[in-house]
Amino acid sequence: MKGLLATSRLIDRTSTAIGRAAAWLVVVAAVISAGNAVVRKTFDWSSNALLEVQWWLFALVFLLAAPWALVSNEHIRVDIVNSRLSQRTRNIIELVGHSLFLLPVAALIAVTSWHFFMASYAHNEQSPNAGGLVLWPIKGLIPVAFALLFVQGVSEIIKRVAIMRGDLAESGPQGGYHDTVVETGVDLKDGGEGPPHGDRT
């Protein structure tokens, strides 16, 4: 189990590094979008390439940050139900969900999208819009991203089994955002203002 946990930590670090790097592309997209708007208004000029590169950047962020969301425990759950379950039940749900749903779907999309990418590459697929970008590189991102998500799913299974065996401490059922809200005492019902609950009278 120690070897598996070491592998899991390596996967987690890799997913986090890729996700953090991809997150900066949001800033790049915002700069390009603002620049495109200024140029269009000032010089009455625009380009489909500038519009499409924003789509590319969104795809990069969405796909490459998904494993980071998983390792950070920020993926969507029905918390109103999840929080009422016992720790053992939550562990079982996590293990079954990752094993029977996440891994098979990620593997299926990675494999099938590879053929989708290769067909696009073989035809040197271009944008249907005048002056647009070539399409096959961004389509090649799909199998890569889902392969990374698959590997991160394996890491999550390793950690969940280790928790159930008592070899790893439970980090908590909620995501990092929830923990941050609780630790800082932010009350969402008050519009993000107000002291911690323990300080209320």
KOLSE-551347 format. One record per residue (C-alpha): residue number from 0; chain; y, z, x. Coordinates in Angstrom, 3 decimals. Each point is the difference from the previous one (the first is absolute). Layout:
<pts>
<pt seq="NUM" mol="A" c2="Y" c3="Z" c1="X"/>
...
</pts>
This chain:
<pts>
<pt seq="0" mol="A" c2="0.000" c3="0.000" c1="0.000"/>
<pt seq="1" mol="A" c2="2.370" c3="0.660" c1="2.910"/>
<pt seq="2" mol="A" c2="-0.345" c3="-3.597" c1="1.132"/>
<pt seq="3" mol="A" c2="0.657" c3="-1.288" c1="-3.519"/>
<pt seq="4" mol="A" c2="3.061" c3="2.218" c1="-0.360"/>
<pt seq="5" mol="A" c2="1.320" c3="-1.261" c1="3.340"/>
<pt seq="6" mol="A" c2="-0.428" c3="-3.561" c1="-1.278"/>
<pt seq="7" mol="A" c2="1.734" c3="0.977" c1="-3.234"/>
<pt seq="8" mol="A" c2="2.966" c3="1.419" c1="1.903"/>
<pt seq="9" mol="A" c2="0.289" c3="-3.216" c1="2.001"/>
<pt seq="10" mol="A" c2="-0.043" c3="-2.059" c1="-3.204"/>
<pt seq="11" mol="A" c2="2.611" c3="2.294" c1="-1.556"/>
<pt seq="12" mol="A" c2="2.308" c3="-0.330" c1="2.997"/>
<pt seq="13" mol="A" c2="-0.341" c3="-3.764" c1="-0.020"/>
<pt seq="14" mol="A" c2="0.696" c3="-0.275" c1="-3.741"/>
<pt seq="15" mol="A" c2="3.005" c3="2.299" c1="0.342"/>
<pt seq="16" mol="A" c2="1.451" c3="-1.963" c1="2.914"/>
<pt seq="17" mol="A" c2="-0.414" c3="-3.326" c1="-1.813"/>
<pt seq="18" mol="A" c2="1.417" c3="1.414" c1="-3.231"/>
<pt seq="19" mol="A" c2="3.035" c3="1.545" c1="1.675"/>
<pt seq="20" mol="A" c2="0.737" c3="-3.253" c1="1.805"/>
<pt seq="21" mol="A" c2="-0.382" c3="-1.998" c1="-3.213"/>
<pt seq="22" mol="A" c2="2.338" c3="2.357" c1="-1.835"/>
<pt seq="23" mol="A" c2="2.871" c3="-1.100" c1="2.239"/>
<pt seq="24" mol="A" c2="-0.376" c3="-3.495" c1="-1.407"/>
<pt seq="25" mol="A" c2="1.666" c3="1.301" c1="-3.161"/>
<pt seq="26" mol="A" c2="3.196" c3="0.350" c1="2.043"/>
<pt seq="27" mol="A" c2="-0.450" c3="-3.510" c1="1.399"/>
<pt seq="28" mol="A" c2="-0.489" c3="-1.380" c1="-3.505"/>
<pt seq="29" mol="A" c2="3.124" c3="1.789" c1="-1.232"/>
<pt seq="30" mol="A" c2="2.089" c3="-1.410" c1="2.867"/>
<pt seq="31" mol="A" c2="-1.281" c3="-3.521" c1="-0.593"/>
<pt seq="32" mol="A" c2="0.595" c3="0.291" c1="-3.739"/>
<pt seq="33" mol="A" c2="3.560" c3="1.270" c1="0.508"/>
<pt seq="34" mol="A" c2="0.712" c3="-2.642" c1="2.627"/>
<pt seq="35" mol="A" c2="-1.334" c3="-2.744" c1="-2.225"/>
<pt seq="36" mol="A" c2="2.223" c3="1.180" c1="-2.857"/>
<pt seq="37" mol="A" c2="3.097" c3="0.117" c1="2.229"/>
<pt seq="38" mol="A" c2="-0.654" c3="-3.458" c1="1.453"/>
<pt seq="39" mol="A" c2="-0.652" c3="-1.456" c1="-3.447"/>
<pt seq="40" mol="A" c2="3.226" c3="1.434" c1="-1.441"/>
<pt seq="41" mol="A" c2="2.132" c3="-0.714" c1="3.066"/>
<pt seq="42" mol="A" c2="-1.234" c3="-3.407" c1="1.084"/>
<pt seq="43" mol="A" c2="-1.792" c3="-1.146" c1="-3.149"/>
<pt seq="44" mol="A" c2="-3.168" c3="-0.446" c1="2.055"/>
<pt seq="45" mol="A" c2="-3.473" c3="1.392" c1="-0.313"/>
<pt seq="46" mol="A" c2="-3.540" c3="-0.747" c1="1.094"/>
<pt seq="47" mol="A" c2="-3.389" c3="0.250" c1="-1.625"/>
<pt seq="48" mol="A" c2="-1.318" c3="1.253" c1="3.343"/>
<pt seq="49" mol="A" c2="2.308" c3="3.022" c1="-0.208"/>
<pt seq="50" mol="A" c2="-1.205" c3="0.711" c1="-3.508"/>
<pt seq="51" mol="A" c2="-3.654" c3="-0.412" c1="0.895"/>
<pt seq="52" mol="A" c2="0.185" c3="2.152" c1="3.121"/>
<pt seq="53" mol="A" c2="1.008" c3="2.877" c1="-2.282"/>
<pt seq="54" mol="A" c2="-3.216" c3="-0.600" c1="-1.949"/>
<pt seq="55" mol="A" c2="-1.902" c3="-0.011" c1="3.294"/>
<pt seq="56" mol="A" c2="1.538" c3="3.321" c1="1.015"/>
<pt seq="57" mol="A" c2="-0.813" c3="1.564" c1="-3.362"/>
<pt seq="58" mol="A" c2="-3.616" c3="-1.152" c1="0.382"/>
<pt seq="59" mol="A" c2="-0.163" c3="1.437" c1="3.518"/>
<pt seq="60" mol="A" c2="1.296" c3="3.389" c1="-1.148"/>
<pt seq="61" mol="A" c2="-2.175" c3="0.145" c1="-3.102"/>
<pt seq="62" mol="A" c2="-3.230" c3="-1.008" c1="1.737"/>
<pt seq="63" mol="A" c2="0.362" c3="1.675" c1="3.393"/>
<pt seq="64" mol="A" c2="1.318" c3="3.298" c1="-1.353"/>
<pt seq="65" mol="A" c2="-2.872" c3="0.431" c1="-2.490"/>
<pt seq="66" mol="A" c2="-2.351" c3="1.680" c1="2.523"/>
<pt seq="67" mol="A" c2="2.865" c3="2.287" c1="1.035"/>
<pt seq="68" mol="A" c2="0.492" c3="1.030" c1="-3.635"/>
<pt seq="69" mol="A" c2="-3.712" c3="0.835" c1="-0.138"/>
<pt seq="70" mol="A" c2="-0.032" c3="2.087" c1="3.170"/>
<pt seq="71" mol="A" c2="3.194" c3="1.763" c1="-1.134"/>
<pt seq="72" mol="A" c2="-1.648" c3="0.829" c1="-3.336"/>
<pt seq="73" mol="A" c2="2.816" c3="-1.772" c1="-1.833"/>
<pt seq="74" mol="A" c2="-2.126" c3="-2.361" c1="-2.106"/>
<pt seq="75" mol="A" c2="0.338" c3="0.288" c1="-3.747"/>
<pt seq="76" mol="A" c2="-2.045" c3="2.513" c1="-1.921"/>
<pt seq="77" mol="A" c2="0.165" c3="1.332" c1="-3.532"/>
<pt seq="78" mol="A" c2="1.246" c3="3.339" c1="1.328"/>
<pt seq="79" mol="A" c2="0.191" c3="1.660" c1="-3.400"/>
<pt seq="80" mol="A" c2="-3.802" c3="-0.359" c1="-0.171"/>
<pt seq="81" mol="A" c2="-0.799" c3="0.276" c1="3.694"/>
<pt seq="82" mol="A" c2="1.853" c3="3.293" c1="0.424"/>
<pt seq="83" mol="A" c2="-2.093" c3="1.642" c1="-2.719"/>
<pt seq="84" mol="A" c2="-3.323" c3="-0.793" c1="1.647"/>
<pt seq="85" mol="A" c2="-1.877" c3="2.253" c1="2.375"/>
<pt seq="86" mol="A" c2="0.097" c3="-0.770" c1="3.706"/>
<pt seq="87" mol="A" c2="-3.682" c3="-0.967" c1="-0.053"/>
<pt seq="88" mol="A" c2="0.574" c3="-2.452" c1="-2.865"/>
<pt seq="89" mol="A" c2="2.988" c3="-1.541" c1="1.776"/>
<pt seq="90" mol="A" c2="-2.073" c3="-0.424" c1="3.148"/>
<pt seq="91" mol="A" c2="-2.751" c3="-1.757" c1="-1.937"/>
<pt seq="92" mol="A" c2="2.515" c3="-2.278" c1="-1.737"/>
<pt seq="93" mol="A" c2="1.593" c3="-0.903" c1="3.342"/>
<pt seq="94" mol="A" c2="-3.360" c3="-0.713" c1="1.603"/>
<pt seq="95" mol="A" c2="-1.324" c3="-2.085" c1="-2.897"/>
<pt seq="96" mol="A" c2="3.298" c3="-1.827" c1="-0.473"/>
<pt seq="97" mol="A" c2="0.282" c3="-1.008" c1="3.634"/>
<pt seq="98" mol="A" c2="-3.687" c3="-0.892" c1="0.344"/>
<pt seq="99" mol="A" c2="-0.541" c3="-1.919" c1="-3.241"/>
<pt seq="100" mol="A" c2="3.427" c3="-1.457" c1="-0.674"/>
<pt seq="101" mol="A" c2="2.325" c3="-0.125" c1="3.011"/>
<pt seq="102" mol="A" c2="-2.456" c3="-1.225" c1="2.630"/>
<pt seq="103" mol="A" c2="-1.739" c3="-2.683" c1="-2.102"/>
<pt seq="104" mol="A" c2="3.290" c3="-1.385" c1="-1.361"/>
<pt seq="105" mol="A" c2="1.701" c3="0.008" c1="3.419"/>
<pt seq="106" mol="A" c2="-3.023" c3="-1.716" c1="1.565"/>
<pt seq="107" mol="A" c2="-0.194" c3="-2.581" c1="-2.793"/>
<pt seq="108" mol="A" c2="3.682" c3="-0.900" c1="0.266"/>
<pt seq="109" mol="A" c2="-0.132" c3="-0.107" c1="3.809"/>
<pt seq="110" mol="A" c2="-2.952" c3="-2.416" c1="-0.037"/>
<pt seq="111" mol="A" c2="1.150" c3="-2.261" c1="-2.823"/>
<pt seq="112" mol="A" c2="3.611" c3="-0.137" c1="1.187"/>
<pt seq="113" mol="A" c2="-1.203" c3="-1.105" c1="3.438"/>
<pt seq="114" mol="A" c2="-1.312" c3="-3.234" c1="-1.565"/>
<pt seq="115" mol="A" c2="3.285" c3="-0.281" c1="-1.912"/>
<pt seq="116" mol="A" c2="1.893" c3="0.281" c1="3.302"/>
<pt seq="117" mol="A" c2="-2.251" c3="-2.452" c1="1.846"/>
<pt seq="118" mol="A" c2="0.477" c3="-2.641" c1="-2.710"/>
<pt seq="119" mol="A" c2="3.754" c3="0.457" c1="0.239"/>
<pt seq="120" mol="A" c2="-0.115" c3="-0.195" c1="3.801"/>
<pt seq="121" mol="A" c2="-2.163" c3="-3.134" c1="-0.034"/>
<pt seq="122" mol="A" c2="2.536" c3="-1.796" c1="-2.181"/>
<pt seq="123" mol="A" c2="2.994" c3="1.501" c1="1.853"/>
<pt seq="124" mol="A" c2="1.270" c3="1.100" c1="-3.409"/>
<pt seq="125" mol="A" c2="3.766" c3="-0.087" c1="-0.359"/>
<pt seq="126" mol="A" c2="2.370" c3="1.458" c1="-2.525"/>
<pt seq="127" mol="A" c2="0.549" c3="-2.188" c1="-3.077"/>
<pt seq="128" mol="A" c2="3.721" c3="0.781" c1="0.300"/>
<pt seq="129" mol="A" c2="2.226" c3="-2.204" c1="2.147"/>
<pt seq="130" mol="A" c2="0.661" c3="1.638" c1="3.350"/>
<pt seq="131" mol="A" c2="-2.512" c3="2.752" c1="-0.715"/>
<pt seq="132" mol="A" c2="-2.425" c3="1.634" c1="2.390"/>
<pt seq="133" mol="A" c2="-3.555" c3="-0.845" c1="0.942"/>
<pt seq="134" mol="A" c2="-2.360" c3="2.026" c1="-2.191"/>
<pt seq="135" mol="A" c2="-3.251" c3="0.509" c1="1.910"/>
<pt seq="136" mol="A" c2="1.226" c3="2.753" c1="2.376"/>
<pt seq="137" mol="A" c2="0.955" c3="2.334" c1="-2.825"/>
<pt seq="138" mol="A" c2="-3.252" c3="-0.777" c1="-1.805"/>
<pt seq="139" mol="A" c2="-1.808" c3="1.014" c1="3.186"/>
<pt seq="140" mol="A" c2="1.513" c3="3.455" c1="-0.425"/>
<pt seq="141" mol="A" c2="-2.061" c3="0.657" c1="-3.143"/>
<pt seq="142" mol="A" c2="-3.464" c3="0.285" c1="1.619"/>
<pt seq="143" mol="A" c2="1.479" c3="1.936" c1="2.928"/>
<pt seq="144" mol="A" c2="1.722" c3="2.489" c1="-2.284"/>
<pt seq="145" mol="A" c2="-3.055" c3="0.596" c1="-2.170"/>
<pt seq="146" mol="A" c2="-2.190" c3="0.365" c1="3.075"/>
<pt seq="147" mol="A" c2="2.380" c3="2.735" c1="1.185"/>
<pt seq="148" mol="A" c2="-0.152" c3="1.609" c1="-3.435"/>
<pt seq="149" mol="A" c2="-3.808" c3="-0.108" c1="0.118"/>
<pt seq="150" mol="A" c2="-0.037" c3="1.728" c1="3.385"/>
<pt seq="151" mol="A" c2="2.413" c3="2.650" c1="-1.273"/>
<pt seq="152" mol="A" c2="-2.286" c3="0.525" c1="-2.988"/>
<pt seq="153" mol="A" c2="-2.853" c3="0.707" c1="2.421"/>
<pt seq="154" mol="A" c2="2.211" c3="2.580" c1="1.709"/>
<pt seq="155" mol="A" c2="0.747" c3="1.652" c1="-3.347"/>
<pt seq="156" mol="A" c2="-3.703" c3="0.224" c1="-0.798"/>
<pt seq="157" mol="A" c2="-0.709" c3="1.604" c1="3.384"/>
<pt seq="158" mol="A" c2="2.692" c3="2.609" c1="-0.606"/>
<pt seq="159" mol="A" c2="-1.154" c3="0.678" c1="-3.551"/>
<pt seq="160" mol="A" c2="-3.605" c3="0.539" c1="1.098"/>
<pt seq="161" mol="A" c2="1.217" c3="2.280" c1="2.793"/>
<pt seq="162" mol="A" c2="2.026" c3="2.022" c1="-2.514"/>
<pt seq="163" mol="A" c2="-2.976" c3="0.340" c1="-2.327"/>
<pt seq="164" mol="A" c2="-2.164" c3="1.133" c1="2.922"/>
<pt seq="165" mol="A" c2="2.583" c3="2.543" c1="1.078"/>
<pt seq="166" mol="A" c2="0.692" c3="-1.770" c1="3.306"/>
<pt seq="167" mol="A" c2="3.594" c3="-0.836" c1="-0.893"/>
<pt seq="168" mol="A" c2="2.675" c3="1.940" c1="-1.845"/>
<pt seq="169" mol="A" c2="1.210" c3="-1.392" c1="-3.308"/>
<pt seq="170" mol="A" c2="3.528" c3="-1.340" c1="0.379"/>
<pt seq="171" mol="A" c2="0.783" c3="0.425" c1="-3.684"/>
<pt seq="172" mol="A" c2="-0.600" c3="-2.124" c1="-3.119"/>
<pt seq="173" mol="A" c2="3.550" c3="-1.298" c1="-0.212"/>
<pt seq="174" mol="A" c2="1.767" c3="-2.637" c1="2.009"/>
<pt seq="175" mol="A" c2="2.596" c3="0.585" c1="2.682"/>
<pt seq="176" mol="A" c2="2.857" c3="-0.711" c1="-2.405"/>
<pt seq="177" mol="A" c2="-1.155" c3="2.745" c1="-2.339"/>
<pt seq="178" mol="A" c2="-0.321" c3="2.442" c1="2.897"/>
<pt seq="179" mol="A" c2="3.511" c3="-0.861" c1="1.184"/>
<pt seq="180" mol="A" c2="1.435" c3="0.595" c1="-3.457"/>
<pt seq="181" mol="A" c2="-1.748" c3="3.357" c1="-0.284"/>
<pt seq="182" mol="A" c2="0.991" c3="1.115" c1="3.499"/>
<pt seq="183" mol="A" c2="3.670" c3="-0.928" c1="-0.437"/>
<pt seq="184" mol="A" c2="0.163" c3="1.420" c1="-3.516"/>
<pt seq="185" mol="A" c2="1.337" c3="-3.181" c1="-1.556"/>
<pt seq="186" mol="A" c2="-0.370" c3="0.028" c1="-3.766"/>
<pt seq="187" mol="A" c2="-0.330" c3="-3.548" c1="-1.317"/>
<pt seq="188" mol="A" c2="0.768" c3="1.159" c1="-3.526"/>
<pt seq="189" mol="A" c2="3.429" c3="1.104" c1="1.217"/>
<pt seq="190" mol="A" c2="0.732" c3="-3.406" c1="1.461"/>
<pt seq="191" mol="A" c2="-1.011" c3="0.975" c1="3.528"/>
<pt seq="192" mol="A" c2="2.342" c3="3.011" c1="0.197"/>
<pt seq="193" mol="A" c2="-0.465" c3="3.697" c1="-0.188"/>
<pt seq="194" mol="A" c2="-1.455" c3="2.834" c1="2.068"/>
<pt seq="195" mol="A" c2="-3.715" c3="0.598" c1="0.544"/>
<pt seq="196" mol="A" c2="-1.902" c3="1.297" c1="-2.998"/>
<pt seq="197" mol="A" c2="-0.441" c3="3.326" c1="1.711"/>
<pt seq="198" mol="A" c2="3.771" c3="0.455" c1="0.140"/>
<pt seq="199" mol="A" c2="0.613" c3="-0.649" c1="-3.677"/>
<pt seq="200" mol="A" c2="0.902" c3="2.926" c1="-2.223"/>
</pts>
